[in-house]
């Protein structure tokens, strides 16, 4: 979705920059975004509170609420797909694997 959104807005999105939350990312609070998303998916209330407060201080309340809504939506979509037993087509899996590798998602350990 991120690369599609960038394309629609005429932006080139380098997913490796998203992973690193460093050079090349034109978001002043990129590191805080990554930290908040990570804490939210790790179910660590203390880390989540710290990350949320840092993000809110830099990005504001409205942006923090939007980020939380996006995280919740992705969590919901994953659970919904898992519960239905939905399977992706082989070519879709290959495309998503390339994106996951670029962003470092394949390095993350599943909670299952």
Phi and psi in degrees as GROMACS dihedral restraints (atoms count N, CA, C in turn):
[ dihedral_restraints ]
;  ai    aj    ak    al  type     phi  dphi    fc
    3     4     5     6     1   -63.9    20    10
    4     5     6     7     1   -47.3    20    10
    6     7     8     9     1   -67.3    20    10
    7     8     9    10     1   -36.6    20    10
    9    10    11    12     1   -64.1    20    10
   10    11    12    13     1   -44.7    20    10
   12    13    14    15     1   -61.0    20    10
   13    14    15    16     1   -43.2    20    10
   15    16    17    18     1   -61.2    20    10
   16    17    18    19     1   -43.7    20    10
   18    19    20    21     1   -61.2    20    10
   19    20    21    22     1   -43.7    20    10
   21    22    23    24     1   -62.5    20    10
   22    23    24    25     1   -28.9    20    10
   24    25    26    27     1   -94.9    20    10
   25    26    27    28     1     5.1    20    10
   27    28    29    30     1    76.4    20    10
   28    29    30    31     1    23.5    20    10
   30    31    32    33     1  -110.1    20    10
   31    32    33    34     1   145.9    20    10
   33    34    35    36     1   -95.8    20    10
   34    35    36    37     1   121.8    20    10
   36    37    38    39     1  -106.1    20    10
   37    38    39    40     1   119.6    20    10
   39    40    41    42     1   -96.7    20    10
   40    41    42    43     1   107.8    20    10
   42    43    44    45     1   -64.0    20    10
   43    44    45    46     1   -23.4    20    10
   45    46    47    48     1   -65.4    20    10
   46    47    48    49     1   -33.8    20    10
   48    49    50    51     1   -67.4    20    10
   49    50    51    52     1   -35.3    20    10
   51    52    53    54     1   -63.2    20    10
   52    53    54    55     1   -42.9    20    10
   54    55    56    57     1   -60.1    20    10
   55    56    57    58     1   -45.3    20    10
   57    58    59    60     1   -81.1    20    10
   58    59    60    61     1   -20.7    20    10
   60    61    62    63     1    48.8    20    10
   61    62    63    64     1    43.8    20    10
   63    64    65    66     1  -137.6    20    10
   64    65    66    67     1  -143.2    20    10
   66    67    68    69     1   -37.5    20    10
   67    68    69    70     1   136.4    20    10
   69    70    71    72     1    90.7    20    10
   70    71    72    73     1   -10.0    20    10
   72    73    74    75     1   -95.1    20    10
   73    74    75    76     1   122.1    20    10
   75    76    77    78     1   -92.5    20    10
   76    77    78    79     1    47.7    20    10
   78    79    80    81     1  -132.3    20    10
   79    80    81    82     1   116.4    20    10
   81    82    83    84     1   -65.0    20    10
   82    83    84    85     1   -18.7    20    10
   84    85    86    87     1  -117.5    20    10
   85    86    87    88     1    34.4    20    10
   87    88    89    90     1   -59.9    20    10
   88    89    90    91     1   -45.7    20    10
   90    91    92    93     1   -60.6    20    10
   91    92    93    94     1   -41.5    20    10
   93    94    95    96     1   -67.2    20    10
   94    95    96    97     1   -34.9    20    10
   96    97    98    99     1   -61.2    20    10
   97    98    99   100     1   -48.5    20    10
   99   100   101   102     1   -63.7    20    10
  100   101   102   103     1   -43.3    20    10
  102   103   104   105     1   -63.2    20    10
  103   104   105   106     1   -40.3    20    10
  105   106   107   108     1   -66.6    20    10
  106   107   108   109     1   -46.2    20    10
  108   109   110   111     1   -62.4    20    10
  109   110   111   112     1   -40.9    20    10
  111   112   113   114     1   -63.8    20    10
  112   113   114   115     1   -48.5    20    10
  114   115   116   117     1   -62.3    20    10
  115   116   117   118     1   -38.4    20    10
  117   118   119   120     1   -65.8    20    10
  118   119   120   121     1   -33.8    20    10
  120   121   122   123     1   -90.2    20    10
  121   122   123   124     1    -8.3    20    10
  123   124   125   126     1   -96.4    20    10
  124   125   126   127     1    -4.3    20    10
  126   127   128   129     1    57.3    20    10
  127   128   129   130     1    38.7    20    10
  129   130   131   132     1  -106.1    20    10
  130   131   132   133     1    99.9    20    10
  132   133   134   135     1   -60.6    20    10
  133   134   135   136     1   -40.7    20    10
  135   136   137   138     1   -64.9    20    10
  136   137   138   139     1   -46.9    20    10
  138   139   140   141     1   -65.1    20    10
  139   140   141   142     1   -37.6    20    10
  141   142   143   144     1   -64.1    20    10
  142   143   144   145     1   -42.3    20    10
  144   145   146   147     1   -62.5    20    10
  145   146   147   148     1   -45.3    20    10
  147   148   149   150     1   -63.3    20    10
  148   149   150   151     1   -48.2    20    10
  150   151   152   153     1   -63.8    20    10
  151   152   153   154     1   -41.9    20    10
  153   154   155   156     1   -62.5    20    10
  154   155   156   157     1   -44.1    20    10
  156   157   158   159     1   -64.3    20    10
  157   158   159   160     1   -40.6    20    10
  159   160   161   162     1   -64.4    20    10
  160   161   162   163     1   -44.4    20    10
  162   163   164   165     1   -64.3    20    10
  163   164   165   166     1   -42.8    20    10
  165   166   167   168     1   -62.9    20    10
  166   167   168   169     1   -38.8    20    10
  168   169   170   171     1   -64.0    20    10
  169   170   171   172     1   -39.6    20    10
  171   172   173   174     1   -88.3    20    10
  172   173   174   175     1   -38.1    20    10
  174   175   176   177     1  -103.4    20    10
  175   176   177   178     1   -18.9    20    10
  177   178   179   180     1    95.0    20    10
  178   179   180   181     1   165.5    20    10
  180   181   182   183     1   -64.9    20    10
  181   182   183   184     1   -45.9    20    10
  183   184   185   186     1   -60.9    20    10
  184   185   186   187     1   -44.7    20    10
  186   187   188   189     1   -65.8    20    10
  187   188   189   190     1   -39.2    20    10
  189   190   191   192     1   -64.5    20    10
  190   191   192   193     1   -40.8    20    10
  192   193   194   195     1   -63.5    20    10
  193   194   195   196     1   -42.5    20    10
  195   196   197   198     1   -61.1    20    10
  196   197   198   199     1   -44.2    20    10
  198   199   200   201     1   -62.5    20    10
  199   200   201   202     1   -44.3    20    10
  201   202   203   204     1   -61.2    20    10
  202   203   204   205     1   -39.0    20    10
  204   205   206   207     1   -66.0    20    10
  205   206   207   208     1   -39.6    20    10
  207   208   209   210     1   -64.9    20    10
  208   209   210   211     1   -44.2    20    10
  210   211   212   213     1   -60.4    20    10
  211   212   213   214     1   -47.1    20    10
  213   214   215   216     1   -61.4    20    10
  214   215   216   217     1   -39.9    20    10
  216   217   218   219     1   -64.0    20    10
  217   218   219   220     1   -44.0    20    10
  219   220   221   222     1   -64.2    20    10
  220   221   222   223     1   -40.9    20    10
  222   223   224   225     1   -61.3    20    10
  223   224   225   226     1   -42.9    20    10
  225   226   227   228     1   -64.0    20    10
  226   227   228   229     1   -45.3    20    10
  228   229   230   231     1   -62.8    20    10
  229   230   231   232     1   -40.0    20    10
  231   232   233   234     1   -63.6    20    10
  232   233   234   235     1   -46.8    20    10
  234   235   236   237     1   -64.4    20    10
  235   236   237   238     1   -39.5    20    10
  237   238   239   240     1   -63.5    20    10
  238   239   240   241     1   -47.7    20    10
  240   241   242   243     1   -62.7    20    10
  241   242   243   244     1   -43.5    20    10
  243   244   245   246     1   -60.7    20    10
  244   245   246   247     1   -41.8    20    10
  246   247   248   249     1   -70.0    20    10
  247   248   249   250     1   -25.6    20    10
  249   250   251   252     1   -88.3    20    10
  250   251   252   253     1   -11.1    20    10
  252   253   254   255     1    76.5    20    10
  253   254   255   256     1    17.5    20    10
  255   256   257   258     1   -60.1    20    10
  256   257   258   259     1   141.3    20    10
  258   259   260   261     1  -125.7    20    10
  259   260   261   262     1   139.3    20    10
  261   262   263   264     1   -84.8    20    10
  262   263   264   265     1   153.5    20    10
  264   265   266   267     1   -67.0    20    10
  265   266   267   268     1   152.2    20    10
  267   268   269   270     1   -53.9    20    10
  268   269   270   271     1   -44.0    20    10
  270   271   272   273     1   -68.2    20    10
  271   272   273   274     1   -31.9    20    10
  273   274   275   276     1   -68.6    20    10
  274   275   276   277     1   -41.1    20    10
  276   277   278   279     1   -60.5    20    10
  277   278   279   280     1   -43.5    20    10
  279   280   281   282     1   -63.1    20    10
  280   281   282   283     1   -43.6    20    10
  282   283   284   285     1   -63.5    20    10
  283   284   285   286     1   -43.5    20    10
  285   286   287   288     1   -69.8    20    10
  286   287   288   289     1   -31.9    20    10
  288   289   290   291     1   -63.7    20    10
  289   290   291   292     1   -40.4    20    10
  291   292   293   294     1   -62.1    20    10
  292   293   294   295     1   -41.8    20    10
  294   295   296   297     1   -66.5    20    10
  295   296   297   298     1   -44.4    20    10
  297   298   299   300     1   -61.0    20    10
  298   299   300   301     1   -40.5    20    10
  300   301   302   303     1   -65.4    20    10
  301   302   303   304     1   -44.2    20    10
  303   304   305   306     1   -60.9    20    10
  304   305   306   307     1   -36.2    20    10
  306   307   308   309     1   -89.9    20    10
  307   308   309   310     1    -7.8    20    10
  309   310   311   312     1    83.7    20    10
  310   311   312   313     1    10.1    20    10
  312   313   314   315     1   -64.8    20    10
  313   314   315   316     1   -32.4    20    10
  315   316   317   318     1   -70.1    20    10
  316   317   318   319     1    -7.0    20    10
  318   319   320   321     1   -88.1    20    10
  319   320   321   322     1   -11.6    20    10
  321   322   323   324     1   -81.6    20    10
  322   323   324   325     1   135.2    20    10
  324   325   326   327     1   -84.5    20    10
  325   326   327   328     1   131.0    20    10
  327   328   329   330     1   -68.4    20    10
  328   329   330   331     1   147.2    20    10
  330   331   332   333     1   -83.3    20    10
  331   332   333   334     1    -4.5    20    10
